[in-house]
Each structure stands twice: as structure tokens, then as C-alpha cells.
Amino acid sequence: MNTVISVKVDKEVKESAQAVAKSAGLSLSALVNSYLRQVVATRRIELYAPEDMTPKLEDLIATVEAEISAGDVSDSYNDPDSFVAALKQ
């Protein structure tokens, strides 16, 4: 037997969640049902709220990406001895 629940959510959140569900071949209803079943089965509520990157972290990532694009990266090593030898040069 099915029942209907009404939940108020931000419009953008709903649309984004629908897009995620659709990309997995699911409806938003199926996604919500699945999560609620998981809560019941595990008796755990898991929430995820990504933190915004700090300007410092954004700058560090931009620097690393620029170094990778420029090919300014270290050699790869197959064993620790080769790596240590390269450090000593």
C-alpha cells in the first residue's frame, strides 16, 4: 500500500535531485523511497553537506592544475629506493 507525503524543498534542490535520479534511471519518488528504506533498515540517518572551498584552497588547486598543464610534475617511481635516490640528487 502506498501513501503520499508532502515535503517542502528548495526548487533548485528538487530539480537537481530529479536530474541525479534520472541519470540513474530512477524517479525522484524511487530515490526518496530507497533512502527511507535505508534509514529504516540501518536505523541511521546519514547527511552530507559539502563545505565551500576557502580562497586559499582554490588558489592552491589552481596552482597545481597550472603545474600539471605545464608538465611541471615529478617523475614517477616504481619503488621507494628510486624515489629516495632522486631526492638525494
PyMOL Python script that loads the backbone (N, CA, C, O; Angstrom):
from pymol import cmd

cmd.read_pdbstr("""\
ATOM      1  N   MET A   1       0.845  -1.179   0.000  1.00  0.00           N
ATOM      2  CA  MET A   1       0.000   0.000   0.000  1.00  0.00           C
ATOM      3  C   MET A   1       0.887   1.238   0.000  1.00  0.00           C
ATOM      4  O   MET A   1       1.811   1.336   0.808  1.00  0.00           O
ATOM      5  N   ASN A   2       0.624   2.165  -0.878  1.00  0.00           N
ATOM      6  CA  ASN A   2       1.379   3.401  -0.962  1.00  0.00           C
ATOM      7  C   ASN A   2       0.648   4.516  -0.248  1.00  0.00           C
ATOM      8  O   ASN A   2      -0.575   4.498  -0.109  1.00  0.00           O
ATOM      9  N   THR A   3       1.419   5.480   0.197  1.00  0.00           N
ATOM     10  CA  THR A   3       0.856   6.673   0.800  1.00  0.00           C
ATOM     11  C   THR A   3       1.606   7.869   0.240  1.00  0.00           C
ATOM     12  O   THR A   3       2.704   7.722  -0.296  1.00  0.00           O
ATOM     13  N   VAL A   4       1.030   9.025   0.359  1.00  0.00           N
ATOM     14  CA  VAL A   4       1.627  10.244  -0.176  1.00  0.00           C
ATOM     15  C   VAL A   4       2.105  11.101   0.979  1.00  0.00           C
ATOM     16  O   VAL A   4       1.396  11.280   1.970  1.00  0.00           O
ATOM     17  N   ILE A   5       3.323  11.635   0.844  1.00  0.00           N
ATOM     18  CA  ILE A   5       3.823  12.610   1.818  1.00  0.00           C
ATOM     19  C   ILE A   5       4.149  13.890   1.064  1.00  0.00           C
ATOM     20  O   ILE A   5       4.531  13.851  -0.105  1.00  0.00           O
ATOM     21  N   SER A   6       4.001  14.986   1.718  1.00  0.00           N
ATOM     22  CA  SER A   6       4.340  16.279   1.125  1.00  0.00           C
ATOM     23  C   SER A   6       5.512  16.857   1.900  1.00  0.00           C
ATOM     24  O   SER A   6       5.507  16.913   3.129  1.00  0.00           O
ATOM     25  N   VAL A   7       6.503  17.278   1.152  1.00  0.00           N
ATOM     26  CA  VAL A   7       7.704  17.833   1.758  1.00  0.00           C
ATOM     27  C   VAL A   7       8.054  19.111   1.015  1.00  0.00           C
ATOM     28  O   VAL A   7       8.052  19.139  -0.215  1.00  0.00           O
ATOM     29  N   LYS A   8       8.351  20.153   1.749  1.00  0.00           N
ATOM     30  CA  LYS A   8       8.766  21.395   1.116  1.00  0.00           C
ATOM     31  C   LYS A   8      10.290  21.383   0.977  1.00  0.00           C
ATOM     32  O   LYS A   8      11.024  21.212   1.951  1.00  0.00           O
ATOM     33  N   VAL A   9      10.738  21.570  -0.265  1.00  0.00           N
ATOM     34  CA  VAL A   9      12.168  21.644  -0.544  1.00  0.00           C
ATOM     35  C   VAL A   9      12.434  22.807  -1.484  1.00  0.00           C
ATOM     36  O   VAL A   9      11.548  23.254  -2.212  1.00  0.00           O
ATOM     37  N   ASP A  10      13.642  23.278  -1.455  1.00  0.00           N
ATOM     38  CA  ASP A  10      14.068  24.332  -2.354  1.00  0.00           C
ATOM     39  C   ASP A  10      13.900  23.850  -3.796  1.00  0.00           C
ATOM     40  O   ASP A  10      14.232  22.707  -4.108  1.00  0.00           O
ATOM     41  N   LYS A  11      13.393  24.701  -4.663  1.00  0.00           N
ATOM     42  CA  LYS A  11      13.118  24.323  -6.049  1.00  0.00           C
ATOM     43  C   LYS A  11      14.374  23.817  -6.758  1.00  0.00           C
ATOM     44  O   LYS A  11      14.323  22.822  -7.480  1.00  0.00           O
ATOM     45  N   GLU A  12      15.500  24.502  -6.550  1.00  0.00           N
ATOM     46  CA  GLU A  12      16.749  24.092  -7.201  1.00  0.00           C
ATOM     47  C   GLU A  12      17.215  22.734  -6.696  1.00  0.00           C
ATOM     48  O   GLU A  12      17.744  21.933  -7.466  1.00  0.00           O
ATOM     49  N   VAL A  13      17.022  22.471  -5.405  1.00  0.00           N
ATOM     50  CA  VAL A  13      17.407  21.175  -4.834  1.00  0.00           C
ATOM     51  C   VAL A  13      16.563  20.079  -5.459  1.00  0.00           C
ATOM     52  O   VAL A  13      17.080  19.027  -5.836  1.00  0.00           O
ATOM     53  N   LYS A  14      15.270  20.324  -5.570  1.00  0.00           N
ATOM     54  CA  LYS A  14      14.370  19.326  -6.170  1.00  0.00           C
ATOM     55  C   LYS A  14      14.770  19.034  -7.612  1.00  0.00           C
ATOM     56  O   LYS A  14      14.857  17.873  -8.011  1.00  0.00           O
ATOM     57  N   GLU A  15      15.012  20.076  -8.386  1.00  0.00           N
ATOM     58  CA  GLU A  15      15.362  19.885  -9.787  1.00  0.00           C
ATOM     59  C   GLU A  15      16.704  19.158  -9.934  1.00  0.00           C
ATOM     60  O   GLU A  15      16.859  18.300 -10.803  1.00  0.00           O
ATOM     61  N   SER A  16      17.664  19.505  -9.083  1.00  0.00           N
ATOM     62  CA  SER A  16      18.962  18.833  -9.132  1.00  0.00           C
ATOM     63  C   SER A  16      18.833  17.374  -8.732  1.00  0.00           C
ATOM     64  O   SER A  16      19.441  16.501  -9.352  1.00  0.00           O
ATOM     65  N   ALA A  17      18.039  17.105  -7.693  1.00  0.00           N
ATOM     66  CA  ALA A  17      17.831  15.721  -7.249  1.00  0.00           C
ATOM     67  C   ALA A  17      17.113  14.918  -8.332  1.00  0.00           C
ATOM     68  O   ALA A  17      17.431  13.749  -8.546  1.00  0.00           O
ATOM     69  N   GLN A  18      16.152  15.534  -9.012  1.00  0.00           N
ATOM     70  CA  GLN A  18      15.458  14.844 -10.104  1.00  0.00           C
ATOM     71  C   GLN A  18      16.437  14.493 -11.223  1.00  0.00           C
ATOM     72  O   GLN A  18      16.361  13.413 -11.808  1.00  0.00           O
ATOM     73  N   ALA A  19      17.356  15.414 -11.514  1.00  0.00           N
ATOM     74  CA  ALA A  19      18.347  15.162 -12.562  1.00  0.00           C
ATOM     75  C   ALA A  19      19.267  14.006 -12.175  1.00  0.00           C
ATOM     76  O   ALA A  19      19.593  13.162 -13.010  1.00  0.00           O
ATOM     77  N   VAL A  20      19.682  13.969 -10.919  1.00  0.00           N
ATOM     78  CA  VAL A  20      20.531  12.871 -10.445  1.00  0.00           C
ATOM     79  C   VAL A  20      19.776  11.553 -10.531  1.00  0.00           C
ATOM     80  O   VAL A  20      20.306  10.555 -11.020  1.00  0.00           O
ATOM     81  N   ALA A  21      18.547  11.556 -10.056  1.00  0.00           N
ATOM     82  CA  ALA A  21      17.724  10.341 -10.102  1.00  0.00           C
ATOM     83  C   ALA A  21      17.538   9.878 -11.545  1.00  0.00           C
ATOM     84  O   ALA A  21      17.668   8.691 -11.844  1.00  0.00           O
ATOM     85  N   LYS A  22      17.234  10.813 -12.429  1.00  0.00           N
ATOM     86  CA  LYS A  22      17.004  10.471 -13.829  1.00  0.00           C
ATOM     87  C   LYS A  22      18.257   9.880 -14.455  1.00  0.00           C
ATOM     88  O   LYS A  22      18.176   8.945 -15.252  1.00  0.00           O
ATOM     89  N   SER A  23      19.427  10.428 -14.093  1.00  0.00           N
ATOM     90  CA  SER A  23      20.674   9.908 -14.668  1.00  0.00           C
ATOM     91  C   SER A  23      20.934   8.468 -14.232  1.00  0.00           C
ATOM     92  O   SER A  23      21.675   7.739 -14.892  1.00  0.00           O
ATOM     93  N   ALA A  24      20.324   8.063 -13.120  1.00  0.00           N
ATOM     94  CA  ALA A  24      20.444   6.685 -12.642  1.00  0.00           C
ATOM     95  C   ALA A  24      19.255   5.832 -13.081  1.00  0.00           C
ATOM     96  O   ALA A  24      19.146   4.668 -12.696  1.00  0.00           O
ATOM     97  N   GLY A  25      18.368   6.412 -13.885  1.00  0.00           N
ATOM     98  CA  GLY A  25      17.202   5.677 -14.360  1.00  0.00           C
ATOM     99  C   GLY A  25      16.111   5.545 -13.313  1.00  0.00           C
ATOM    100  O   GLY A  25      15.313   4.609 -13.358  1.00  0.00           O
ATOM    101  N   LEU A  26      16.074   6.476 -12.372  1.00  0.00           N
ATOM    102  CA  LEU A  26      15.085   6.435 -11.291  1.00  0.00           C
ATOM    103  C   LEU A  26      14.220   7.681 -11.302  1.00  0.00           C
ATOM    104  O   LEU A  26      14.596   8.714 -11.855  1.00  0.00           O
ATOM    105  N   SER A  27      13.071   7.569 -10.689  1.00  0.00           N
ATOM    106  CA  SER A  27      12.255   8.754 -10.443  1.00  0.00           C
ATOM    107  C   SER A  27      12.677   9.343  -9.102  1.00  0.00           C
ATOM    108  O   SER A  27      13.346   8.682  -8.307  1.00  0.00           O
ATOM    109  N   LEU A  28      12.290  10.562  -8.862  1.00  0.00           N
ATOM    110  CA  LEU A  28      12.585  11.170  -7.567  1.00  0.00           C
ATOM    111  C   LEU A  28      11.889  10.398  -6.457  1.00  0.00           C
ATOM    112  O   LEU A  28      12.438  10.242  -5.367  1.00  0.00           O
ATOM    113  N   SER A  29      10.692   9.918  -6.730  1.00  0.00           N
ATOM    114  CA  SER A  29       9.955   9.123  -5.760  1.00  0.00           C
ATOM    115  C   SER A  29      10.717   7.847  -5.392  1.00  0.00           C
ATOM    116  O   SER A  29      10.799   7.484  -4.219  1.00  0.00           O
ATOM    117  N   ALA A  30      11.275   7.167  -6.402  1.00  0.00           N
ATOM    118  CA  ALA A  30      12.038   5.939  -6.148  1.00  0.00           C
ATOM    119  C   ALA A  30      13.283   6.246  -5.330  1.00  0.00           C
ATOM    120  O   ALA A  30      13.666   5.477  -4.448  1.00  0.00           O
ATOM    121  N   LEU A  31      13.911   7.379  -5.632  1.00  0.00           N
ATOM    122  CA  LEU A  31      15.108   7.779  -4.888  1.00  0.00           C
ATOM    123  C   LEU A  31      14.774   8.031  -3.417  1.00  0.00           C
ATOM    124  O   LEU A  31      15.484   7.559  -2.529  1.00  0.00           O
ATOM    125  N   VAL A  32      13.714   8.761  -3.162  1.00  0.00           N
ATOM    126  CA  VAL A  32      13.293   9.055  -1.784  1.00  0.00           C
ATOM    127  C   VAL A  32      12.889   7.767  -1.070  1.00  0.00           C
ATOM    128  O   VAL A  32      13.260   7.560   0.086  1.00  0.00           O
ATOM    129  N   ASN A  33      12.134   6.901  -1.741  1.00  0.00           N
ATOM    130  CA  ASN A  33      11.742   5.622  -1.148  1.00  0.00           C
ATOM    131  C   ASN A  33      12.960   4.793  -0.771  1.00  0.00           C
ATOM    132  O   ASN A  33      13.011   4.196   0.305  1.00  0.00           O
ATOM    133  N   SER A  34      13.936   4.763  -1.662  1.00  0.00           N
ATOM    134  CA  SER A  34      15.150   3.995  -1.403  1.00  0.00           C
ATOM    135  C   SER A  34      15.880   4.525  -0.171  1.00  0.00           C
ATOM    136  O   SER A  34      16.325   3.753   0.678  1.00  0.00           O
ATOM    137  N   TYR A  35      15.996   5.848  -0.083  1.00  0.00           N
ATOM    138  CA  TYR A  35      16.680   6.429   1.077  1.00  0.00           C
ATOM    139  C   TYR A  35      15.913   6.122   2.366  1.00  0.00           C
ATOM    140  O   TYR A  35      16.520   5.769   3.377  1.00  0.00           O
ATOM    141  N   LEU A  36      14.601   6.252   2.336  1.00  0.00           N
ATOM    142  CA  LEU A  36      13.808   5.977   3.532  1.00  0.00           C
ATOM    143  C   LEU A  36      13.913   4.508   3.938  1.00  0.00           C
ATOM    144  O   LEU A  36      13.956   4.199   5.129  1.00  0.00           O
ATOM    145  N   ARG A  37      13.955   3.602   2.965  1.00  0.00           N
ATOM    146  CA  ARG A  37      14.137   2.180   3.281  1.00  0.00           C
ATOM    147  C   ARG A  37      15.502   1.947   3.936  1.00  0.00           C
ATOM    148  O   ARG A  37      15.633   1.148   4.864  1.00  0.00           O
ATOM    149  N   GLN A  38      16.509   2.657   3.434  1.00  0.00           N
ATOM    150  CA  GLN A  38      17.856   2.543   4.012  1.00  0.00           C
ATOM    151  C   GLN A  38      17.852   3.021   5.464  1.00  0.00           C
ATOM    152  O   GLN A  38      18.450   2.380   6.328  1.00  0.00           O
ATOM    153  N   VAL A  39      17.192   4.127   5.734  1.00  0.00           N
ATOM    154  CA  VAL A  39      17.091   4.647   7.098  1.00  0.00           C
ATOM    155  C   VAL A  39      16.430   3.617   8.015  1.00  0.00           C
ATOM    156  O   VAL A  39      16.902   3.368   9.124  1.00  0.00           O
ATOM    157  N   VAL A  40      15.345   3.029   7.546  1.00  0.00           N
ATOM    158  CA  VAL A  40      14.628   2.033   8.342  1.00  0.00           C
ATOM    159  C   VAL A  40      15.508   0.805   8.578  1.00  0.00           C
ATOM    160  O   VAL A  40      15.573   0.296   9.697  1.00  0.00           O
ATOM    161  N   ALA A  41      16.184   0.327   7.529  1.00  0.00           N
ATOM    162  CA  ALA A  41      16.986  -0.896   7.638  1.00  0.00           C
ATOM    163  C   ALA A  41      18.210  -0.718   8.525  1.00  0.00           C
ATOM    164  O   ALA A  41      18.565  -1.613   9.291  1.00  0.00           O
ATOM    165  N   THR A  42      18.855   0.444   8.418  1.00  0.00           N
ATOM    166  CA  THR A  42      20.105   0.660   9.165  1.00  0.00           C
ATOM    167  C   THR A  42      19.888   1.416  10.472  1.00  0.00           C
ATOM    168  O   THR A  42      20.754   1.432  11.347  1.00  0.00           O
ATOM    169  N   ARG A  43      18.721   2.039  10.589  1.00  0.00           N
ATOM    170  CA  ARG A  43      18.418   2.885  11.739  1.00  0.00           C
ATOM    171  C   ARG A  43      19.461   4.003  11.879  1.00  0.00           C
ATOM    172  O   ARG A  43      19.778   4.445  12.983  1.00  0.00           O
ATOM    173  N   ARG A  44      19.979   4.440  10.739  1.00  0.00           N
ATOM    174  CA  ARG A  44      20.969   5.515  10.699  1.00  0.00           C
ATOM    175  C   ARG A  44      20.517   6.577   9.704  1.00  0.00           C
ATOM    176  O   ARG A  44      19.961   6.269   8.650  1.00  0.00           O
ATOM    177  N   ILE A  45      20.765   7.816  10.058  1.00  0.00           N
ATOM    178  CA  ILE A  45      20.487   8.931   9.162  1.00  0.00           C
ATOM    179  C   ILE A  45      21.831   9.536   8.795  1.00  0.00           C
ATOM    180  O   ILE A  45      22.538  10.078   9.645  1.00  0.00           O
ATOM    181  N   GLU A  46      22.172   9.436   7.523  1.00  0.00           N
ATOM    182  CA  GLU A  46      23.453   9.961   7.061  1.00  0.00           C
ATOM    183  C   GLU A  46      23.201  11.178   6.192  1.00  0.00           C
ATOM    184  O   GLU A  46      22.505  11.102   5.179  1.00  0.00           O
ATOM    185  N   LEU A  47      23.766  12.285   6.594  1.00  0.00           N
ATOM    186  CA  LEU A  47      23.620  13.531   5.860  1.00  0.00           C
ATOM    187  C   LEU A  47      24.992  13.988   5.390  1.00  0.00           C
ATOM    188  O   LEU A  47      26.000  13.749   6.055  1.00  0.00           O
ATOM    189  N   TYR A  48      25.019  14.635   4.257  1.00  0.00           N
ATOM    190  CA  TYR A  48      26.264  15.135   3.709  1.00  0.00           C
ATOM    191  C   TYR A  48      26.040  16.574   3.286  1.00  0.00           C
ATOM    192  O   TYR A  48      25.133  16.879   2.512  1.00  0.00           O
ATOM    193  N   ALA A  49      26.870  17.437   3.799  1.00  0.00           N
ATOM    194  CA  ALA A  49      26.806  18.841   3.407  1.00  0.00           C
ATOM    195  C   ALA A  49      28.221  19.281   3.046  1.00  0.00           C
ATOM    196  O   ALA A  49      29.035  19.545   3.931  1.00  0.00           O
ATOM    197  N   PRO A  50      28.514  19.362   1.752  1.00  0.00           N
ATOM    198  CA  PRO A  50      29.876  19.733   1.359  1.00  0.00           C
ATOM    199  C   PRO A  50      30.227  21.132   1.830  1.00  0.00           C
ATOM    200  O   PRO A  50      29.406  22.048   1.800  1.00  0.00           O
ATOM    201  N   GLU A  51      31.456  21.268   2.259  1.00  0.00           N
ATOM    202  CA  GLU A  51      31.920  22.575   2.697  1.00  0.00           C
ATOM    203  C   GLU A  51      32.420  23.354   1.483  1.00  0.00           C
ATOM    204  O   GLU A  51      32.961  22.779   0.538  1.00  0.00           O
ATOM    205  N   ASP A  52      32.232  24.661   1.527  1.00  0.00           N
ATOM    206  CA  ASP A  52      32.754  25.500   0.464  1.00  0.00           C
ATOM    207  C   ASP A  52      34.274  25.559   0.585  1.00  0.00           C
ATOM    208  O   ASP A  52      34.832  25.570   1.682  1.00  0.00           O
ATOM    209  N   MET A  53      34.921  25.595  -0.573  1.00  0.00           N
ATOM    210  CA  MET A  53      36.378  25.723  -0.550  1.00  0.00           C
ATOM    211  C   MET A  53      36.748  27.133  -0.130  1.00  0.00           C
ATOM    212  O   MET A  53      36.076  28.106  -0.473  1.00  0.00           O
ATOM    213  N   THR A  54      37.828  27.215   0.617  1.00  0.00           N
ATOM    214  CA  THR A  54      38.339  28.523   1.003  1.00  0.00           C
ATOM    215  C   THR A  54      39.085  29.126  -0.176  1.00  0.00           C
ATOM    216  O   THR A  54      39.530  28.395  -1.061  1.00  0.00           O
ATOM    217  N   PRO A  55      39.228  30.438  -0.203  1.00  0.00           N
ATOM    218  CA  PRO A  55      40.006  31.058  -1.285  1.00  0.00           C
ATOM    219  C   PRO A  55      41.441  30.517  -1.340  1.00  0.00           C
ATOM    220  O   PRO A  55      42.012  30.369  -2.421  1.00  0.00           O
ATOM    221  N   LYS A  56      42.011  30.226  -0.183  1.00  0.00           N
ATOM    222  CA  LYS A  56      43.381  29.693  -0.156  1.00  0.00           C
ATOM    223  C   LYS A  56      43.433  28.332  -0.846  1.00  0.00           C
ATOM    224  O   LYS A  56      44.349  28.071  -1.625  1.00  0.00           O
ATOM    225  N   LEU A  57      42.461  27.462  -0.569  1.00  0.00           N
ATOM    226  CA  LEU A  57      42.431  26.147  -1.195  1.00  0.00           C
ATOM    227  C   LEU A  57      42.195  26.270  -2.696  1.00  0.00           C
ATOM    228  O   LEU A  57      42.801  25.538  -3.479  1.00  0.00           O
ATOM    229  N   GLU A  58      41.322  27.185  -3.103  1.00  0.00           N
ATOM    230  CA  GLU A  58      41.084  27.402  -4.528  1.00  0.00           C
ATOM    231  C   GLU A  58      42.369  27.840  -5.229  1.00  0.00           C
ATOM    232  O   GLU A  58      42.654  27.391  -6.340  1.00  0.00           O
ATOM    233  N   ASP A  59      43.148  28.718  -4.583  1.00  0.00           N
ATOM    234  CA  ASP A  59      44.418  29.175  -5.150  1.00  0.00           C
ATOM    235  C   ASP A  59      45.415  28.018  -5.263  1.00  0.00           C
ATOM    236  O   ASP A  59      46.113  27.892  -6.269  1.00  0.00           O
ATOM    237  N   LEU A  60      45.478  27.176  -4.229  1.00  0.00           N
ATOM    238  CA  LEU A  60      46.395  26.035  -4.262  1.00  0.00           C
ATOM    239  C   LEU A  60      46.026  25.070  -5.384  1.00  0.00           C
ATOM    240  O   LEU A  60      46.900  24.581  -6.100  1.00  0.00           O
ATOM    241  N   ILE A  61      44.745  24.800  -5.533  1.00  0.00           N
ATOM    242  CA  ILE A  61      44.296  23.894  -6.597  1.00  0.00           C
ATOM    243  C   ILE A  61      44.602  24.489  -7.969  1.00  0.00           C
ATOM    244  O   ILE A  61      45.033  23.772  -8.872  1.00  0.00           O
ATOM    245  N   ALA A  62      44.383  25.783  -8.131  1.00  0.00           N
ATOM    246  CA  ALA A  62      44.681  26.439  -9.411  1.00  0.00           C
ATOM    247  C   ALA A  62      46.171  26.348  -9.718  1.00  0.00           C
ATOM    248  O   ALA A  62      46.551  26.129 -10.869  1.00  0.00           O
ATOM    249  N   THR A  63      47.013  26.512  -8.711  1.00  0.00           N
ATOM    250  CA  THR A  63      48.462  26.409  -8.895  1.00  0.00           C
ATOM    251  C   THR A  63      48.848  25.001  -9.335  1.00  0.00           C
ATOM    252  O   THR A  63      49.621  24.834 -10.278  1.00  0.00           O
ATOM    253  N   VAL A  64      48.318  24.001  -8.662  1.00  0.00           N
ATOM    254  CA  VAL A  64      48.626  22.613  -9.012  1.00  0.00           C
ATOM    255  C   VAL A  64      48.140  22.287 -10.416  1.00  0.00           C
ATOM    256  O   VAL A  64      48.863  21.660 -11.190  1.00  0.00           O
ATOM    257  N   GLU A  65      46.927  22.704 -10.753  1.00  0.00           N
ATOM    258  CA  GLU A  65      46.406  22.440 -12.090  1.00  0.00           C
ATOM    259  C   GLU A  65      47.261  23.106 -13.159  1.00  0.00           C
ATOM    260  O   GLU A  65      47.476  22.525 -14.223  1.00  0.00           O
ATOM    261  N   ALA A  66      47.754  24.316 -12.896  1.00  0.00           N
ATOM    262  CA  ALA A  66      48.627  25.015 -13.851  1.00  0.00           C
ATOM    263  C   ALA A  66      49.947  24.263 -14.006  1.00  0.00           C
ATOM    264  O   ALA A  66      50.457  24.136 -15.119  1.00  0.00           O
ATOM    265  N   GLU A  67      50.509  23.759 -12.893  1.00  0.00           N
ATOM    266  CA  GLU A  67      51.763  22.998 -12.959  1.00  0.00           C
ATOM    267  C   GLU A  67      51.570  21.711 -13.760  1.00  0.00           C
ATOM    268  O   GLU A  67      52.435  21.337 -14.552  1.00  0.00           O
ATOM    269  N   ILE A  68      50.445  21.040 -13.557  1.00  0.00           N
ATOM    270  CA  ILE A  68      50.169  19.803 -14.296  1.00  0.00           C
ATOM    271  C   ILE A  68      50.019  20.109 -15.784  1.00  0.00           C
ATOM    272  O   ILE A  68      50.559  19.388 -16.623  1.00  0.00           O
ATOM    273  N   SER A  69      49.293  21.171 -16.113  1.00  0.00           N
ATOM    274  CA  SER A  69      49.097  21.547 -17.515  1.00  0.00           C
ATOM    275  C   SER A  69      50.416  21.894 -18.191  1.00  0.00           C
ATOM    276  O   SER A  69      50.609  21.615 -19.375  1.00  0.00           O
ATOM    277  N   ALA A  70      51.324  22.506 -17.432  1.00  0.00           N
ATOM    278  CA  ALA A  70      52.621  22.899 -17.980  1.00  0.00           C
ATOM    279  C   ALA A  70      53.599  21.725 -18.026  1.00  0.00           C
ATOM    280  O   ALA A  70      54.706  21.860 -18.548  1.00  0.00           O
ATOM    281  N   GLY A  71      53.201  20.593 -17.490  1.00  0.00           N
ATOM    282  CA  GLY A  71      54.085  19.431 -17.460  1.00  0.00           C
ATOM    283  C   GLY A  71      55.140  19.522 -16.382  1.00  0.00           C
ATOM    284  O   GLY A  71      56.122  18.781 -16.398  1.00  0.00           O
ATOM    285  N   ASP A  72      54.939  20.422 -15.456  1.00  0.00           N
ATOM    286  CA  ASP A  72      55.900  20.635 -14.373  1.00  0.00           C
ATOM    287  C   ASP A  72      55.568  19.706 -13.203  1.00  0.00           C
ATOM    288  O   ASP A  72      55.149  20.144 -12.132  1.00  0.00           O
ATOM    289  N   VAL A  73      55.769  18.413 -13.446  1.00  0.00           N
ATOM    290  CA  VAL A  73      55.479  17.406 -12.428  1.00  0.00           C
ATOM    291  C   VAL A  73      56.694  16.500 -12.264  1.00  0.00           C
ATOM    292  O   VAL A  73      57.549  16.441 -13.148  1.00  0.00           O
ATOM    293  N   SER A  74      56.774  15.812 -11.164  1.00  0.00           N
ATOM    294  CA  SER A  74      57.911  14.930 -10.924  1.00  0.00           C
ATOM    295  C   SER A  74      57.779  13.643 -11.721  1.00  0.00           C
ATOM    296  O   SER A  74      56.705  13.307 -12.221  1.00  0.00           O
ATOM    297  N   ASP A  75      58.893  12.931 -11.830  1.00  0.00           N
ATOM    298  CA  ASP A  75      58.869  11.623 -12.474  1.00  0.00           C
ATOM    299  C   ASP A  75      58.072  10.659 -11.614  1.00  0.00           C
ATOM    300  O   ASP A  75      57.829  10.916 -10.435  1.00  0.00           O
ATOM    301  N   SER A  76      57.666   9.547 -12.213  1.00  0.00           N
ATOM    302  CA  SER A  76      57.010   8.500 -11.430  1.00  0.00           C
ATOM    303  C   SER A  76      58.063   7.464 -11.059  1.00  0.00           C
ATOM    304  O   SER A  76      59.055   7.292 -11.767  1.00  0.00           O
ATOM    305  N   TYR A  77      57.843   6.787  -9.961  1.00  0.00           N
ATOM    306  CA  TYR A  77      58.804   5.815  -9.446  1.00  0.00           C
ATOM    307  C   TYR A  77      58.096   4.503  -9.172  1.00  0.00           C
ATOM    308  O   TYR A  77      56.934   4.474  -8.765  1.00  0.00           O
ATOM    309  N   ASN A  78      58.826   3.408  -9.406  1.00  0.00           N
ATOM    310  CA  ASN A  78      58.263   2.082  -9.205  1.00  0.00           C
ATOM    311  C   ASN A  78      58.596   1.498  -7.842  1.00  0.00           C
ATOM    312  O   ASN A  78      57.992   0.514  -7.413  1.00  0.00           O
ATOM    313  N   ASP A  79      59.556   2.107  -7.167  1.00  0.00           N
ATOM    314  CA  ASP A  79      59.928   1.584  -5.857  1.00  0.00           C
ATOM    315  C   ASP A  79      60.471   2.726  -5.007  1.00  0.00           C
ATOM    316  O   ASP A  79      60.894   3.752  -5.541  1.00  0.00           O
ATOM    317  N   PRO A  80      60.462   2.553  -3.694  1.00  0.00           N
ATOM    318  CA  PRO A  80      60.908   3.633  -2.799  1.00  0.00           C
ATOM    319  C   PRO A  80      62.380   3.972  -2.959  1.00  0.00           C
ATOM    320  O   PRO A  80      62.757   5.130  -2.777  1.00  0.00           O
ATOM    321  N   ASP A  81      63.229   3.002  -3.294  1.00  0.00           N
ATOM    322  CA  ASP A  81      64.660   3.275  -3.428  1.00  0.00           C
ATOM    323  C   ASP A  81      64.933   4.258  -4.567  1.00  0.00           C
ATOM    324  O   ASP A  81      65.776   5.145  -4.433  1.00  0.00           O
ATOM    325  N   SER A  82      64.224   4.104  -5.681  1.00  0.00           N
ATOM    326  CA  SER A  82      64.389   5.026  -6.806  1.00  0.00           C
ATOM    327  C   SER A  82      63.948   6.431  -6.421  1.00  0.00           C
ATOM    328  O   SER A  82      64.567   7.423  -6.806  1.00  0.00           O
ATOM    329  N   PHE A  83      62.864   6.493  -5.651  1.00  0.00           N
ATOM    330  CA  PHE A  83      62.357   7.793  -5.199  1.00  0.00           C
ATOM    331  C   PHE A  83      63.354   8.478  -4.278  1.00  0.00           C
ATOM    332  O   PHE A  83      63.625   9.669  -4.434  1.00  0.00           O
ATOM    333  N   VAL A  84      63.903   7.741  -3.322  1.00  0.00           N
ATOM    334  CA  VAL A  84      64.871   8.303  -2.383  1.00  0.00           C
ATOM    335  C   VAL A  84      66.126   8.733  -3.119  1.00  0.00           C
ATOM    336  O   VAL A  84      66.692   9.786  -2.822  1.00  0.00           O
ATOM    337  N   ALA A  85      66.567   7.929  -4.076  1.00  0.00           N
ATOM    338  CA  ALA A  85      67.769   8.280  -4.864  1.00  0.00           C
ATOM    339  C   ALA A  85      67.535   9.581  -5.607  1.00  0.00           C
ATOM    340  O   ALA A  85      68.432  10.422  -5.665  1.00  0.00           O
ATOM    341  N   ALA A  86      66.364   9.769  -6.172  1.00  0.00           N
ATOM    342  CA  ALA A  86      66.053  11.011  -6.896  1.00  0.00           C
ATOM    343  C   ALA A  86      66.026  12.197  -5.946  1.00  0.00           C
ATOM    344  O   ALA A  86      66.436  13.295  -6.321  1.00  0.00           O
ATOM    345  N   LEU A  87      65.552  11.995  -4.729  1.00  0.00           N
ATOM    346  CA  LEU A  87      65.543  13.089  -3.755  1.00  0.00           C
ATOM    347  C   LEU A  87      66.946  13.525  -3.373  1.00  0.00           C
ATOM    348  O   LEU A  87      67.180  14.699  -3.085  1.00  0.00           O
ATOM    349  N   LYS A  88      67.868  12.595  -3.368  1.00  0.00           N
ATOM    350  CA  LYS A  88      69.242  12.898  -2.955  1.00  0.00           C
ATOM    351  C   LYS A  88      70.040  13.600  -4.036  1.00  0.00           C
ATOM    352  O   LYS A  88      71.122  14.119  -3.762  1.00  0.00           O
ATOM    353  N   GLN A  89      69.525  13.628  -5.271  1.00  0.00           N
ATOM    354  CA  GLN A  89      70.258  14.282  -6.379  1.00  0.00           C
ATOM    355  C   GLN A  89      70.183  15.773  -6.279  1.00  0.00           C
ATOM    356  O   GLN A  89      70.739  16.476  -7.122  1.00  0.00           O
TER     357      GLN A  89
END
""", "prot")
cmd.dss("prot")
cmd.show_as("cartoon", "prot")
cmd.util.cbc("prot")
cmd.orient("prot")
